[in-house]
Amino acid sequence: MSSVILQAIRYTLILLFGVSVSAAIADVRCTRKNVIILALFCICDSIFQAALIGAGSLGQVASLYPLVTHLPLLMLLVLVFRKDMLKSIMAITTAYLCCQVSNWMSTIPDYLSAPAWAVDLTYIITVVLVFPLVIRYIVPYISKLYDRENKSAMLMFGIVPVFYYVFDYIATVYTDLLYEGNIIISEFVPFLLCIYYVSFCVIYYRQYEEKQEIESRNMLMRLRQEQSEREVKALQQNERTAALLRHDMLHFLNNVSIFIEKGELTEAQEYIQTVIQTTRNTTAKKYCSNKMVNMILTSYGETFEENEINFSCTVNIPEELSISDVDITSILSNALENSLHAVMSPDSASRIIELSIMQKGEKLLIRLANSYGKKPQMKEGFPVTEQKGHGFGTQSIRYTVERLRGNCMFSVNEKRFVLQIVV
């Protein structure tokens, strides 16, 4: 009698476990109405299963479980809760995958020839312990993972539980092929893992490329916005300076006339040069004819000037480059940003940044050197850092350069950290 009670508790708990986890992964909201619907489903399904067990054997009910429980649950999620069919399938098969923890744990006492009640008790205890962990630490992330608009990404992560579900029923429920040592069945799981790994690498790389593209475009937009704001401020300042120059022109001519009348030609010349320099300062600095590179250099050049950084720059490039604005923004902005952080370090004795950009043939050559405080650590020719939130700039540079089939080299000597790029 106790064995029957334990089996009833076991199959009731696993039903509640599977339905709850499936609903949570499918993102069914935990409202009073939804809980009542799911509870009624569990009650009805339990009664139906009990009737089937009474009319046949437990093994027959296990073989009918996909039709008795999983298919109705799928229809409930899709038709009643209006959830996506693909996500609902992956939610149910993932919940089934989570149930395997209890199945595996219960095989230990079974292998040790323990009585049936010990097997059922082990299963029950494991379900009770695993359920809160799955709901708390696994379900939220899997639900968001399956909520992507990118179907290929969903399939990449959902292929394992779906295929395992099919494999488990074919190889262990409907047949004994797995236990008979059938070579095709035995090799299926390694085969599936290989396919999954290769698919994961391809899709992950594509998504990584898209992410890098988006980050570069966001950086480009941010630079354009910052530069526009700077240009507006500079224009306003230049207008005020030009207005003052026009206002003071009469005084300027009078002063020059006085210097000349007194024969103080040297003083007159110095005074004229002062006014010329003031006039030149109203003109925006131009580093090169390429608009994007000029915008980046202007933006960072003003930052360097504000922070009293000695910035020397040599640029000899055409108006049109062989690489896109997004790529040059990613490379140059990350490089200058890293140099800015290095020279602004509290233990940096000097603030020097030296930049050289030139084009030879169809190749763009970039060399950036900066002083530093603490000597950068290098690993396999690549700078590494333990500071949280740092190190992504150099990774982005290397990724972009390699994608363009170019080369980048990081090096450090006693005075400078040097970055050299050929694309």
Rosetta blueprint (number, residue, H / E / L):
1 M L
2 S H
3 S H
4 V H
5 I H
6 L H
7 Q H
8 A H
9 I H
10 R H
11 Y H
12 T H
13 L H
14 I H
15 L H
16 L H
17 F H
18 G H
19 V H
20 S H
21 V H
22 S H
23 A H
24 A H
25 I H
26 A L
27 D L
28 V L
29 R L
30 C L
31 T L
32 R H
33 K H
34 N H
35 V H
36 I H
37 I H
38 L H
39 A H
40 L H
41 F H
42 C H
43 I H
44 C H
45 D H
46 S H
47 I H
48 F H
49 Q H
50 A H
51 A H
52 L H
53 I H
54 G H
55 A H
56 G L
57 S L
58 L H
59 G H
60 Q H
61 V H
62 A H
63 S H
64 L L
65 Y H
66 P H
67 L H
68 V H
69 T H
70 H H
71 L H
72 P H
73 L H
74 L H
75 M H
76 L H
77 L H
78 V H
79 L H
80 V H
81 F L
82 R L
83 K L
84 D L
85 M H
86 L H
87 K H
88 S H
89 I H
90 M H
91 A H
92 I H
93 T H
94 T H
95 A H
96 Y H
97 L H
98 C H
99 C H
100 Q H
101 V H
102 S H
103 N H
104 W H
105 M H
106 S H
107 T H
108 I H
109 P H
110 D H
111 Y H
112 L L
113 S L
114 A L
115 P L
116 A H
117 W H
118 A H
119 V H
120 D H
121 L H
122 T H
123 Y H
124 I H
125 I H
126 T H
127 V H
128 V H
129 L H
130 V H
131 F H
132 P H
133 L H
134 V H
135 I H
136 R H
137 Y H
138 I H
139 V H
140 P H
141 Y H
142 I H
143 S H
144 K H
145 L H
146 Y L
147 D L
148 R L
149 E L
150 N L
151 K H
152 S H
153 A H
154 M H
155 L H
156 M H
157 F H
158 G H
159 I H
160 V H
161 P H
162 V H
163 F H
164 Y H
165 Y H
166 V H
167 F H
168 D H
169 Y H
170 I H
171 A H
172 T H
173 V H
174 Y L
175 T L
176 D L
177 L H
178 L H
179 Y H
180 E H
181 G L
182 N L
183 I H
184 I H
185 I H
186 S H
187 E L
188 F H
189 V H
190 P H
191 F H
192 L H
193 L H
194 C H
195 I H
196 Y H
197 Y H
198 V H
199 S H
200 F H
201 C H
202 V H
203 I H
204 Y H
205 Y H
206 R H
207 Q H
208 Y H
209 E H
210 E H
211 K H
212 Q H
213 E H
214 I H
215 E H
216 S H
217 R H
218 N H
219 M H
220 L H
221 M H
222 R H
223 L H
224 R H
225 Q H
226 E H
227 Q H
228 S H
229 E H
230 R H
231 E H
232 V H
233 K H
234 A H
235 L H
236 Q H
237 Q H
238 N H
239 E H
240 R H
241 T H
242 A H
243 A H
244 L H
245 L H
246 R H
247 H H
248 D H
249 M H
250 L H
251 H H
252 F H
253 L H
254 N H
255 N H
256 V H
257 S H
258 I H
259 F H
260 I H
261 E H
262 K L
263 G L
264 E L
265 L H
266 T H
267 E H
268 A H
269 Q H
270 E H
271 Y H
272 I H
273 Q H
274 T H
275 V H
276 I H
277 Q H
278 T H
279 T H
280 R H
281 N L
282 T L
283 T L
284 A L
285 K L
286 K L
287 Y L
288 C L
289 S L
290 N L
291 K H
292 M H
293 V H
294 N H
295 M H
296 I H
297 L H
298 T H
299 S H
300 Y H
301 G H
302 E H
303 T H
304 F H
305 E H
306 E H
307 N L
308 E L
309 I L
310 N E
311 F E
312 S E
313 C E
314 T E
315 V E
316 N E
317 I L
318 P L
319 E L
320 E L
321 L L
322 S L
323 I L
324 S L
325 D H
326 V H
327 D H
328 I H
329 T H
330 S H
331 I H
332 L H
333 S H
334 N H
335 A H
336 L H
337 E H
338 N H
339 S H
340 L H
341 H H
342 A H
343 V H
344 M L
345 S L
346 P L
347 D L
348 S L
349 A L
350 S L
351 R L
352 I E
353 I E
354 E E
355 L E
356 S E
357 I E
358 M E
359 Q E
360 K E
361 G L
362 E L
363 K E
364 L E
365 L E
366 I E
367 R E
368 L E
369 A E
370 N E
371 S L
372 Y L
373 G L
374 K L
375 K L
376 P L
377 Q E
378 M E
379 K E
380 E L
381 G L
382 F E
383 P E
384 V E
385 T L
386 E L
387 Q L
388 K L
389 G L
390 H L
391 G L
392 F H
393 G H
394 T H
395 Q H
396 S H
397 I H
398 R H
399 Y H
400 T H
401 V H
402 E H
403 R H
404 L L
405 R L
406 G L
407 N E
408 C E
409 M E
410 F E
411 S E
412 V E
413 N L
414 E L
415 K L
416 R L
417 F E
418 V E
419 L E
420 Q E
421 I E
422 V E
423 V L
